[in-house]
Amino acid sequence: MPTPELAVVHPLVLLSVVDHYNRVAKDTKKRVVGVLLGENSKGRVEITNSFAVPYEEDDRDPKIWFLDHSYMENMFGMFKKVNAREKVVGWYSTGPRLREADLDITDLMSNYCDMPLLVICEVQPKAMGLPTTAYYATDEIREDGTQKSQKVFMNIPTEVGATEAEAIGVEHLLRDVKDATVSTLAADVSTLATGLNGLRSRLLQIQEYLALVLDGKLPVNHDIMYQLQDIFNLLPNLGVEELARSFAVQSNDMMLAIYLSSLTRSLLALHNLIDNKEQRLWHEKEATSKAEAGAKKIENGKEPPTENGVEKHDDKKDGKDSNSKAPDSNGV
């Protein structure tokens, strides 16, 4: 099996790890452990599935631990019947950091795959970014080029990947979780704020590393220095007049759009206020005129009696009998 170079964690694995933690070790300092299934293709490890394994360890002595590998073999046999392409690629832990027994557990997992991965999934992340960290065990190299008998963990980059079916499922899941009352603009601003917070945390991490190197607490890593130099080379030179003018023009265009939208919104609000005030005055005037007309009728005594809002005519008062017949053309 080739040496792992990249670990791609699928959403189903993250959901399974969180569910395992909530069922077994929620609101405790314990961690949960399970097996990772997937494929290793040219150093790219696709972690597509996982299952939980019973695990116990002594809080006072980290060297004392128990992992039920018989249960693990039975579960893997059942998973293999469902999907024969998925193989054991490593194991996961909720960490949130490496522990002394991790090398021993990795050595046990090497009985089922050549280069087992250890993926630490933080169920309660405190920093921005991906909540996963991947390691694989390798022999430690001395300064003279010889190998030590003890193994050490090497970190490899991780990313979250999904197939088309998984992406559709995650999208529907987020629709149920996402608040429908939040507008698109608010979601975009929230996304930008999250990205800026992640960038800030990475810059602080770089600053902390450089400070430790300057103080002599960490040795100089030329690979990291090359990467930082590439970052500095990609930064724009704000001292160039043309670039500064371009930034100013773009900023002014954006501010003009914001100013016009604010002005339009203010005019619409003022128009609605005037319209509402005119309608209220018209209704008040109409009600006043009706009241004055009714008062004049009552004062003159000419208001006809009404019954249920309909005028009631009294034929006797008018000198006519309702039972009498109207005379015909011959006077009969």
C-alpha positions as a printed Julia matrix, in Angstrom:
332×3 Matrix{Float64}:
    0.0    0.0     0.0
    1.44   3.44   -0.93
    2.28   5.97    1.77
   -0.77   8.13    2.59
   -0.47  11.67    1.29
   -4.03  12.98    1.6
   -7.03  11.89    3.69
  -10.49  12.65    2.24
  -13.19  12.31    4.89
  -16.76  11.87    3.67
  -19.76  13.43    5.46
  -21.19  10.05    6.51
  -18.06   9.38    8.57
  -18.36  12.7    10.41
  -22.03  12.08   11.19
  -21.26   8.57   12.45
  -18.47   9.81   14.72
  -20.68  12.52   16.25
  -23.51  10.02   16.77
  -21.1    7.56   18.43
  -19.82  10.26   20.79
  -23.31  11.46   21.74
  -24.43   7.92   22.53
  -21.4    6.85   24.59
  -19.34   9.74   25.94
  -21.47  12.9    25.83
  -20.72  15.42   28.63
  -17.67  13.4    29.72
  -13.91  13.6    29.17
  -13.8   10.14   27.6
  -13.13   9.52   23.95
  -14.65   7.02   21.55
  -12.84   4.86   19.01
  -13.92   3.22   15.77
  -12.7    1.75   12.49
  -12.42   3.65    9.21
  -13.32   2.0     5.9
  -12.45   3.12    2.4
   -9.82   2.88   -0.31
   -6.21   3.96   -0.75
   -5.44   4.95   -4.33
   -1.94   6.29   -5.03
   -1.63   7.89   -1.62
   -5.13   9.42   -1.66
   -7.16   7.75    1.11
  -10.92   7.96    0.55
  -12.62   7.39    3.93
  -16.2    6.57    2.98
  -17.57   4.65    5.97
  -16.92   3.77    9.61
  -18.28   1.81   12.54
  -17.89   2.05   16.31
  -15.8   -0.35   18.39
  -16.03  -0.94   22.17
  -13.07   0.78   23.81
  -11.99   1.44   27.39
   -8.88   3.03   28.88
   -7.65   3.84   32.36
   -7.66   7.53   33.18
   -4.79   7.18   35.67
   -2.56   4.93   33.55
   -2.81   5.66   29.79
   -0.9    2.47   28.99
   -3.84   0.37   30.15
   -6.5    0.13   27.45
   -8.85  -2.41   25.87
  -10.18  -2.6    22.32
  -12.53  -5.43   21.36
  -10.89  -6.55   18.1
  -13.1   -9.68   17.96
  -16.14  -7.42   17.71
  -14.29  -5.37   15.09
  -13.61  -8.45   12.93
  -17.26  -9.53   13.07
  -18.49  -6.04   12.14
  -16.01  -5.76    9.28
  -17.17  -9.13    7.95
  -20.75  -7.85    7.81
  -19.71  -4.57    6.16
  -17.7   -6.53    3.59
  -20.83  -8.41    2.56
  -22.54  -5.09    1.81
  -19.64  -3.41   -0.01
  -16.59  -5.5    -0.81
  -14.64  -2.51   -2.13
  -14.42  -0.88    1.29
  -11.39  -2.03    3.26
   -9.92  -1.09    6.61
   -7.81   2.05    6.16
   -7.34   3.04    9.79
   -9.21   4.12   12.91
  -10.7    7.27   14.38
  -10.66   8.9    17.77
  -12.48  11.91   19.22
   -9.22  13.01   20.88
   -9.08  15.96   20.93
   -5.31  15.28   20.89
   -2.88  12.41   20.53
   -2.46  10.09   23.51
    0.19   7.67   24.63
   -1.78   4.57   23.68
   -2.39   5.73   20.09
    0.81   4.18   18.77
   -0.09   0.82   20.31
   -3.6    0.95   18.82
   -2.13   1.86   15.44
    0.22  -1.1    15.73
   -2.81  -3.34   16.4
   -4.63  -1.91   13.37
   -1.58  -2.7    11.21
   -2.72  -6.34   11.37
   -5.67  -5.38    9.13
   -3.99  -2.88    6.75
   -0.45  -1.92    5.83
   -0.43   1.83    6.64
   -3.32   2.51    9.07
   -4.42   6.1     9.43
   -5.4    7.78   12.68
   -8.03  10.47   12.14
   -8.85  12.64   15.14
  -12.35  14.11   14.81
  -13.09  16.96   17.2
  -16.78  16.79   18.04
  -16.57  20.14   19.84
  -14.06  22.2    17.84
  -12.84  25.42   19.45
  -11.12  26.89   16.38
  -12.2   27.6    12.83
  -11.41  25.14   10.09
  -11.85  21.43    9.49
  -12.46  19.39   12.67
  -10.29  16.51   11.42
   -6.56  15.76   11.69
   -4.94  12.7    10.08
   -1.73  10.9    11.03
    0.13   7.76   10.03
    2.9    5.99   11.95
    6.38   5.76   10.5
    9.84   4.87   11.76
   11.76   7.73   13.34
   14.95   8.67   11.52
   18.03   9.66   13.49
   20.27  12.53   12.48
   22.85  10.06   11.17
   20.25   8.53    8.82
   19.59   5.32   10.77
   16.13   4.25   11.91
   14.98   4.04   15.49
   12.89   1.17   16.72
   10.24   3.57   18.02
    7.64   4.95   15.62
    6.29   8.47   15.44
    3.18  10.03   13.93
    3.43  12.03   10.72
    0.7   14.52    9.92
   -0.94  14.58    6.47
   -3.46  17.11    5.09
   -7.17  16.35    5.27
  -10.18  17.55    3.34
  -13.9   16.84    3.26
  -15.12  15.25    0.03
  -18.46  13.83   -1.04
  -19.95  11.96   -3.94
  -22.9   13.41   -5.83
  -25.42  11.41   -3.79
  -23.78  12.44   -0.5
  -23.74  16.1    -1.54
  -27.49  15.99   -2.28
  -28.17  14.33    1.08
  -26.11  16.9     2.98
  -27.86  19.72    1.13
  -31.3   18.41    2.15
  -30.06  17.95    5.72
  -28.84  21.55    5.85
  -32.16  22.8     4.51
  -33.9   21.28    7.51
  -31.34  22.7     9.94
  -31.01  26.12    8.31
  -33.36  28.86    9.49
  -35.66  29.76    6.6
  -36.19  33.29    7.97
  -32.53  34.21    7.41
  -32.06  36.08    4.14
  -29.48  35.31    1.49
  -27.58  38.49    2.34
  -27.31  37.47    5.98
  -26.05  34.02    4.95
  -23.42  35.58    2.65
  -22.23  37.93    5.39
  -22.07  35.03    7.85
  -20.0   33.0     5.38
  -17.59  35.9     4.86
  -17.25  36.4     8.61
  -16.49  32.72    9.07
  -13.84  32.82    6.36
  -12.2   35.91    7.87
  -12.14  34.3    11.3
  -10.48  31.22    9.81
   -7.88  33.4     8.06
   -7.21  35.26   11.28
   -6.63  32.02   13.21
   -4.17  30.82   10.54
   -2.25  34.12   10.62
   -2.03  33.96   14.41
   -0.71  30.41   14.13
    1.98  31.56   11.67
    2.88  34.44   13.95
    3.21  32.11   16.94
    5.44  29.73   14.96
    7.75  32.51   13.75
    8.02  33.89   17.27
    9.08  30.47   18.57
   11.67  30.18   15.79
   13.08  33.62   16.58
   13.33  32.74   20.27
   15.21  29.55   19.39
   12.53  27.27   20.87
   11.87  25.59   17.52
   14.33  24.7    14.75
   14.08  26.38   11.37
   12.02  24.33    8.92
   13.03  25.37    5.42
    9.91  23.87    3.81
    7.71  26.09    5.97
    9.9   29.1     5.2
    9.58  28.44    1.46
    5.8   28.29    1.8
    5.73  31.56    3.75
    7.96  33.2     1.14
    5.53  32.13   -1.59
    2.68  33.67    0.41
    4.55  36.96    0.76
    5.4   36.95   -2.94
    1.72  36.57   -3.84
    0.68  39.56   -1.74
   -0.21  42.61   -3.88
    2.15  45.59   -3.84
   -0.07  48.42   -2.65
    2.7   50.92   -3.35
    2.0   50.76   -7.11
   -0.08  53.79   -8.1
   -2.12  51.92  -10.7
   -3.11  49.18   -8.24
   -4.02  51.73   -5.57
   -6.16  53.6    -8.11
   -7.92  50.37   -9.1
   -8.74  49.61   -5.46
  -10.0   53.18   -4.99
  -12.24  52.99   -8.1
  -13.71  49.66   -7.04
  -14.3   50.92   -3.5
  -15.97  54.1    -4.8
  -18.24  52.06   -7.11
  -19.35  49.88   -4.23
  -19.94  52.9    -1.98
  -21.96  54.59   -4.74
  -24.22  51.53   -5.05
  -24.69  51.48   -1.27
  -25.45  55.23   -1.24
  -28.03  54.95   -4.04
  -29.76  52.0    -2.38
  -29.92  53.87    0.96
  -31.29  56.98   -0.77
  -33.93  54.95   -2.64
  -35.01  53.17    0.51
  -35.33  56.51    2.37
  -37.46  58.02   -0.42
  -39.76  55.01   -0.48
  -40.18  55.14    3.29
  -40.95  58.89    3.14
  -43.48  58.35    0.32
  -45.24  55.62    2.3
  -45.34  57.88    5.37
  -46.92  60.78    3.45
  -49.39  58.44    1.72
  -50.49  56.92    5.03
  -50.89  60.38    6.58
  -53.05  61.63    3.67
  -55.27  58.55    3.83
  -55.73  59.01    7.58
  -56.64  62.69    7.17
  -59.14  61.83    4.4
  -60.83  59.18    6.57
  -60.99  61.58    9.52
  -62.51  64.32    7.33
  -65.09  61.93    5.89
  -66.08  60.71    9.35
  -66.4   64.3    10.6
  -68.64  65.32    7.68
  -70.93  62.33    8.26
  -71.18  63.16   11.94
  -72.07  66.81   11.21
  -74.73  65.79    8.71
  -76.31  63.42   11.22
  -76.33  66.1    13.91
  -78.1   68.58   11.62
  -80.84  66.06   10.81
  -81.41  65.37   14.48
  -81.65  69.11   15.28
  -84.23  69.73   12.49
  -86.31  66.69   13.5
  -86.34  65.48    9.94
  -84.4   62.29   10.44
  -86.71  59.41    9.53
  -86.89  56.53   11.97
  -84.75  53.62   10.97
  -84.98  49.95   11.65
  -81.77  47.95   11.33
  -80.15  50.84    9.41
  -83.07  51.05    6.84
  -85.53  53.95    6.73
  -89.02  53.0     7.95
  -91.85  54.88    6.2
  -95.09  55.47    8.11
  -97.99  55.61    5.67
 -100.53  56.76    8.33
  -98.38  59.75    9.18
  -98.47  60.74    5.55
 -102.31  60.51    5.57
 -102.4   57.29    3.69
 -103.73  53.91    4.76
 -101.66  50.98    3.77
 -104.84  48.84    3.43
 -106.6   51.29    1.16
 -106.43  50.88   -2.53
 -105.16  53.52   -4.79
 -107.91  55.04   -7.01
 -107.87  53.99  -10.61
 -108.13  56.25  -13.56
 -111.98  56.4   -13.29
 -111.96  57.56   -9.69
 -113.19  54.18   -8.37
